[in-house]
């Protein structure tokens, strides 16, 4: 039977009815809060392109961990800004570097906080690329995939020793999941979880992050190792390879322009799936809200819901704390 017997609007009549039949919901525990620790700072330094986000001093790590957990968010991912950089990113292997120290401080303050550590050399290299460089015969520079794997593996072990629950390689080198898993296991860190940035696109939405992490490439771009935005089938191949190599969780980055990819990867894999609601996506909402174009809080919750609806089990997002506050 059709209209007027069938009236879908009945289930939209009140807030309580809408909540009862809502298909996709959000919880503060769905969020992972990205944080930037700068070894050279004594006080927070606001990031001009990301309102409400700052680089943090290591001295603040303990209190920040407590505050984040009190606000209902139970997971963070850490990025580090070292005092010195070189061509190989060796400061990323310093046990006294910003990420190992922040991990130790946060876990000491809140042992049940899930602390993830981003694994990539771009924050530590003086050229800003995600790997060690080599010069080709034509004189041009390129990232040396296999030479980079050793650096990533050492960094992952270092973060595990510091107490990281999860290491998350974001470099997009071929074979890095297997290399990191082998290194962790050989050092006795068989229980350290590996979250792979399995599907990471060469996106135009990363600009504010490159200010936040001081990691913009000094030349060229990252299209030689990050994925082409036009490719969706390739995403399934990348995800399958990382799952076969031993990844415990997968991620798609960015989120908003790749909701179809999130859905495709969700259908293809039974592993937990994250999505990174990246800096440019965050900054766009703020910019539009500042100009009176949108209701910021409403748009923020709609964006986060869309990412979950596409199939993400958890969301890395700079909105985490304010969204958690709205959710109560």
RABEL-V930230 format. One record per pair of residues at least 4 apart in sequence whose C-alpha atoms are under 7 Angstrom apart, sorted by sequence separation. I is the first residue (numbers start at 1). J is the second residue. If there is no record, write none. Layout:
i | j
I | J
I | J
//
This chain:
i | j
1 | 5
2 | 6
3 | 7
9 | 13
13 | 17
14 | 18
15 | 19
16 | 20
17 | 21
18 | 22
26 | 30
47 | 51
56 | 60
60 | 64
61 | 65
62 | 66
63 | 67
64 | 68
65 | 69
66 | 70
67 | 71
68 | 72
69 | 73
85 | 89
86 | 90
96 | 100
97 | 101
98 | 102
99 | 103
100 | 104
101 | 105
102 | 106
103 | 107
104 | 108
105 | 109
106 | 110
107 | 111
121 | 125
125 | 129
135 | 139
136 | 140
144 | 148
145 | 149
148 | 152
149 | 153
150 | 154
151 | 155
152 | 156
153 | 157
154 | 158
155 | 159
156 | 160
157 | 161
158 | 162
159 | 163
160 | 164
175 | 179
176 | 180
177 | 181
178 | 182
179 | 183
180 | 184
181 | 185
182 | 186
183 | 187
184 | 188
185 | 189
206 | 210
208 | 212
209 | 213
210 | 214
217 | 221
222 | 226
223 | 227
231 | 235
233 | 237
234 | 238
235 | 239
236 | 240
237 | 241
238 | 242
239 | 243
240 | 244
241 | 245
242 | 246
243 | 247
254 | 258
255 | 259
258 | 262
259 | 263
260 | 264
261 | 265
262 | 266
263 | 267
264 | 268
265 | 269
277 | 281
278 | 282
279 | 283
280 | 284
281 | 285
282 | 286
283 | 287
284 | 288
285 | 289
286 | 290
287 | 291
288 | 292
289 | 293
295 | 299
296 | 300
297 | 301
298 | 302
299 | 303
300 | 304
301 | 305
302 | 306
303 | 307
304 | 308
305 | 309
306 | 310
307 | 311
308 | 312
319 | 323
320 | 324
321 | 325
322 | 326
323 | 327
324 | 328
12 | 17
68 | 73
69 | 74
92 | 97
95 | 100
96 | 101
123 | 128
135 | 140
136 | 141
159 | 164
184 | 189
185 | 190
210 | 215
223 | 228
242 | 247
288 | 293
289 | 294
294 | 299
307 | 312
308 | 313
11 | 17
12 | 18
47 | 53
85 | 91
91 | 97
107 | 113
122 | 128
135 | 141
184 | 190
210 | 216
288 | 294
289 | 295
11 | 18
46 | 53
47 | 54
84 | 91
122 | 129
134 | 141
135 | 142
266 | 273
289 | 296
46 | 54
47 | 55
122 | 130
133 | 141
134 | 142
45 | 54
46 | 55
82 | 91
121 | 130
122 | 131
133 | 142
134 | 143
44 | 54
45 | 55
120 | 130
121 | 131
133 | 143
134 | 144
252 | 262
286 | 296
44 | 55
45 | 56
132 | 143
133 | 144
156 | 167
239 | 250
285 | 296
44 | 56
103 | 115
131 | 143
132 | 144
43 | 56
44 | 57
131 | 144
43 | 57
42 | 57
82 | 97
132 | 147
41 | 57
82 | 98
132 | 148
38 | 55
81 | 98
131 | 148
37 | 55
38 | 56
39 | 57
80 | 98
36 | 55
37 | 56
38 | 57
39 | 58
80 | 99
36 | 56
37 | 57
38 | 58
79 | 99
202 | 222
255 | 275
37 | 58
78 | 99
202 | 223
250 | 271
254 | 275
255 | 276
256 | 277
249 | 271
250 | 272
251 | 273
252 | 274
253 | 275
254 | 276
255 | 277
301 | 323
248 | 271
249 | 272
250 | 273
251 | 274
252 | 275
253 | 276
254 | 277
156 | 180
202 | 226
249 | 273
250 | 274
251 | 275
252 | 276
254 | 278
201 | 226
202 | 227
153 | 179
157 | 183
166 | 192
167 | 193
168 | 194
170 | 196
200 | 226
201 | 227
202 | 228
149 | 176
153 | 180
157 | 184
165 | 192
166 | 193
167 | 194
168 | 195
169 | 196
170 | 197
200 | 227
201 | 228
202 | 229
145 | 173
152 | 180
165 | 193
166 | 194
167 | 195
168 | 196
169 | 197
201 | 229
92 | 121
145 | 174
160 | 189
166 | 195
168 | 197
232 | 261
236 | 265
149 | 179
153 | 183
89 | 121
92 | 124
120 | 152
160 | 192
91 | 124
119 | 152
90 | 124
89 | 124
89 | 125
119 | 155
199 | 235
282 | 318
88 | 125
119 | 156
275 | 312
75 | 113
76 | 114
77 | 115
78 | 116
79 | 117
86 | 124
87 | 125
274 | 312
277 | 315
74 | 113
75 | 114
76 | 115
77 | 116
78 | 117
79 | 118
85 | 124
86 | 125
87 | 126
199 | 238
273 | 312
274 | 313
275 | 314
276 | 315
277 | 316
278 | 317
58 | 98
74 | 114
75 | 115
76 | 116
77 | 117
78 | 118
85 | 125
86 | 126
87 | 127
198 | 238
199 | 239
273 | 313
274 | 314
275 | 315
276 | 316
277 | 317
61 | 102
65 | 106
77 | 118
85 | 126
130 | 171
198 | 239
272 | 313
273 | 314
274 | 315
275 | 316
276 | 317
31 | 73
33 | 75
34 | 76
35 | 77
36 | 78
37 | 79
38 | 80
39 | 81
81 | 123
82 | 124
117 | 159
29 | 72
32 | 75
33 | 76
34 | 77
35 | 78
36 | 79
37 | 80
38 | 81
39 | 82
40 | 83
62 | 105
66 | 109
80 | 123
28 | 72
29 | 73
31 | 75
32 | 76
33 | 77
34 | 78
35 | 79
36 | 80
37 | 81
38 | 82
39 | 83
58 | 102
61 | 105
62 | 106
65 | 109
66 | 110
69 | 113
88 | 132
198 | 242
28 | 73
29 | 74
32 | 77
61 | 106
65 | 110
266 | 311
62 | 109
117 | 164
263 | 310
116 | 164
119 | 167
259 | 307
262 | 310
263 | 311
115 | 164
116 | 165
117 | 166
118 | 167
119 | 168
120 | 169
262 | 311
115 | 165
116 | 166
117 | 167
118 | 168
119 | 169
120 | 170
262 | 312
114 | 165
115 | 166
116 | 167
117 | 168
118 | 169
119 | 170
120 | 171
196 | 247
259 | 310
116 | 168
118 | 170
173 | 225
195 | 247
198 | 250
199 | 251
200 | 252
201 | 253
255 | 307
172 | 225
194 | 247
195 | 248
196 | 249
197 | 250
198 | 251
199 | 252
200 | 253
201 | 254
172 | 226
194 | 248
195 | 249
196 | 250
197 | 251
198 | 252
199 | 253
200 | 254
193 | 248
194 | 249
195 | 250
196 | 251
197 | 252
104 | 162
39 | 98
100 | 159
103 | 162
104 | 163
38 | 98
103 | 163
37 | 98
93 | 154
103 | 164
37 | 99
93 | 155
100 | 162
92 | 155
95 | 158
93 | 158
177 | 242
181 | 246
178 | 245
177 | 245
178 | 246
177 | 246
177 | 247
209 | 279
208 | 279
206 | 278
208 | 280
205 | 278
206 | 279
207 | 280
205 | 279
206 | 280
205 | 280
205 | 281
128 | 215
128 | 216
129 | 217
128 | 217
123 | 213
127 | 217
128 | 218
123 | 214
127 | 218
123 | 215
122 | 215
81 | 213
55 | 212
50 | 208
49 | 208
47 | 212
36 | 213
50 | 283
49 | 283
73 | 321
71 | 321
73 | 324
72 | 324
71 | 324
71 | 325
26 | 305
25 | 305
24 | 305
34 | 316
30 | 313
31 | 314
32 | 315
33 | 316
34 | 317
24 | 308
30 | 314
31 | 315
32 | 316
33 | 317
34 | 318
24 | 309
30 | 315
31 | 316
32 | 317
33 | 318
31 | 317
33 | 320
32 | 320
31 | 320
28 | 324
27 | 327
//
